[in-house]
Amino acid sequence: MANHKSSVKRAKQEKTRRMTNKTKTAKSRTAVKALRAAVTKGDLATAQSLLAKLAKSPAMKKQTAARKTSRLTKLVAGMNK
């Protein structure tokens, strides 16, 4: 347990950020899974915007979001042929 005021504050901040990132990551996983199941054009835009928002936050790296978006786009394009 933290002993100093500053370390107590830091522990609180880390807990809050960890929970926020966990929630955002869980939402993105759900959206990606739903898209893979449904594979519709409308859902693609939703999943892409969610991944773009995640890339802005510390929850996901930019390259990871780009890779996932690219793979989802390829999946949808392949299904429409």
Summary of the structure (lengths in Angstrom):
residues: 81
radius of gyration: 16.9
end to end distance: 57.6
largest distance: 61.7
contacts: 210
relative contact order: 0.13
helix: 85%
strand: 0%
